[in-house]
């Protein structure tokens, strides 16, 4: 949120974020196959697509060791250079 955002808009955004993270909405998102961001909402259970598709290789909890690594400095510099050459100059 930048300086052009009013205090009322920032507060509304924070309230909306809190609403989206409620257990009720996170459980509804789970029904569409979205991984809940609220740790109080279990990934497995009734109507869980993660359980339904487990035989196809879908995992409910992704082990931390297989999480995506952050790109190194050279990759970030290449992306910034590409952006400067192809997007920023338009």
C-alpha positions as CSV (number, residue, x, y, z in Angstrom):
1,X,0.0,0.0,0.0
2,X,1.5,3.2,-1.1
3,X,1.2,6.8,-0.1
4,X,-1.7,7.3,-2.4
5,X,-3.8,4.9,-0.3
6,X,-5.9,6.6,2.4
7,X,-6.1,5.3,6.0
8,X,-9.7,4.2,5.4
9,X,-8.7,2.2,2.3
10,X,-5.8,0.5,4.2
11,X,-8.1,-0.4,7.1
12,X,-10.7,-1.8,4.6
13,X,-8.0,-3.9,3.0
14,X,-6.8,-5.3,6.3
15,X,-10.4,-6.1,7.4
16,X,-11.0,-7.8,4.0
17,X,-7.8,-9.9,4.5
18,X,-8.9,-10.9,7.9
19,X,-12.3,-11.9,6.5
20,X,-10.7,-14.0,3.8
21,X,-8.5,-15.8,6.4
22,X,-11.5,-16.9,8.5
23,X,-11.9,-20.6,8.9
24,X,-15.3,-20.6,7.1
25,X,-13.9,-19.0,4.0
26,X,-10.7,-21.0,4.0
27,X,-12.8,-24.2,4.2
28,X,-14.9,-23.0,1.2
29,X,-11.7,-22.4,-0.7
30,X,-10.5,-25.9,0.2
31,X,-13.5,-27.2,-1.6
32,X,-12.1,-25.7,-4.8
33,X,-8.7,-27.3,-4.3
34,X,-7.0,-24.2,-2.9
35,X,-4.6,-24.7,-0.1
36,X,-5.8,-22.9,3.0
37,X,-3.6,-20.1,4.3
38,X,-5.1,-20.4,7.7
39,X,-3.2,-23.1,9.6
40,X,-6.3,-23.9,11.7
41,X,-8.1,-25.3,8.6
42,X,-7.0,-28.9,7.9
43,X,-6.2,-29.9,4.4
44,X,-7.6,-33.4,4.7
45,X,-11.1,-34.4,5.7
46,X,-14.5,-34.5,4.2
47,X,-14.8,-33.3,0.6
48,X,-11.0,-32.6,0.4
49,X,-9.8,-32.7,-3.1
50,X,-6.3,-33.3,-1.7
51,X,-7.5,-36.6,-0.3
52,X,-9.5,-37.4,-3.4
53,X,-6.5,-37.0,-5.7
54,X,-3.8,-38.4,-3.3
55,X,-3.6,-41.6,-5.5
56,X,-2.6,-39.3,-8.4
57,X,0.3,-37.8,-6.4
58,X,-1.4,-34.8,-4.8
59,X,0.0,-34.1,-1.4
60,X,-1.9,-32.3,1.3
61,X,1.2,-30.9,3.1
62,X,4.2,-30.0,1.0
63,X,7.4,-30.8,2.9
64,X,9.5,-27.8,3.7
65,X,12.5,-29.4,2.0
66,X,10.8,-29.4,-1.4
67,X,9.7,-25.8,-1.2
68,X,10.9,-23.5,-4.0
69,X,14.2,-21.8,-3.3
70,X,14.6,-18.1,-3.8
71,X,16.4,-17.2,-7.0
72,X,20.0,-16.2,-6.7
73,X,21.4,-12.7,-7.4
74,X,22.3,-13.4,-11.1
75,X,18.8,-14.6,-11.8
76,X,17.2,-11.5,-10.2
77,X,19.6,-9.2,-12.1
78,X,18.7,-10.8,-15.4
79,X,15.0,-10.4,-14.6
80,X,15.4,-6.8,-13.7
81,X,17.4,-6.2,-16.9
82,X,14.8,-7.9,-19.0
83,X,12.1,-5.8,-17.3
84,X,14.0,-2.6,-17.9
85,X,14.6,-3.4,-21.6
86,X,11.1,-4.8,-22.4
87,X,8.6,-3.2,-20.1
88,X,9.8,-0.1,-18.3
89,X,10.7,1.7,-21.5
90,X,7.3,1.6,-23.1
